[in-house]
Amino acid sequence: MNIQITKTDKSRISEVDFDNLEFGKMFSDHMIDMEFKDGKWGAPEIKPYEKISFHPSMHALHYGQSVFEGMKAYYVDDETVNLFRLDDHHERISNSSRRMCIPEMDKEAFISSIKELIKLDHKWVPKTAGHSLYLRPFVFASQEYIAARAASEYRFIAITSPVAAYYKEGFNPVSLTTSENFVRAVKGGTGEAKAAGNYGGSFLPAQQAQEAGYTQIIWLDAKEHKYVEEVGTMNIFFLIGDTLVTPKLGGTVLPGITRRSVIALAKEWGVNVEERRISIDEVFEADASGDLKEVFGSGTAAVISPVGLIHHEGKNVTLDQENIGPFAKKMYDEITGIQYGKIEDRHGWTYPVKVK
Ligand code: COI
């Protein structure tokens, strides 16, 4: 694949305090840029991270025709950086694009340009255990056009940001609350797409949850307001007895790539995994009977995040507030072990990038 590369003449890496990283605040020296025009995608270009200019009439600003991915690059050693399940991320951004009427991009262009970007900015990949270089590929309608229909010009950009844990709690249990007044997704809507607007719409309820002292919202289904779907920025798992239960996909739940990995690993360990509807009442009943052993979230940014408390209509399910449960810890160690190249990748999930 022919990728034009223009390097920066002034790296900003000395400005980064790698010991105090805040999620999504600092961005590496380079970015990918690719344009869709006249009915086709051009070639990807890698260039210095810079401001982009656009007209006030740029379509995505008005109608939110925009999708994104979240991925990470992991330091293995001075010669290798691992990417994780890149093909799945390409598949998901293609599915999200189709739903948002955005032209899909070629898999080879996506994968090769991301590998090149990582090669070029590999010094930005933090070396501390648990830290990584977060990648944010996104596509948006870039046309100067405000008719309310799909645009005909788009831009694919990928930027990267060195990160530590996503939640301020780090690896400590987070607290969740249901929302009485808001819903995230309805069947037939855009809930299973990683569409920008899905997240924008969740900020007000999330802010209210935080004001009330919780970390995030645990979303219930929009129709019956009964079944658990997902958390603000992650999928959710319940260990009930010896069974791992997670809400099934089906239009309203984001098909998480970490979720998929958790299910595959748990099955490999011989754990019974159920992808099904699970009501919030069932969670409270499992807690009351002593069967609810652990609750944790999964996501690229969140990795595996233990849940210490779930609040719903004035009642709480209280789990271990101090420690991560043994199952979630084992899952965290296994997934991050594979990602950081410490545990053999038996599934072909990692994409090692030789950086030297
Ligand atoms: C991710 O986990 O990568 C996400 O996309 C969550 C993000 C909204 C912070």
Residues whose N, C-alpha, C, O or C-beta is under 5 A from the ligand:
A	BS01	COI	G70 M71 T233 G299 T300 A301 A302
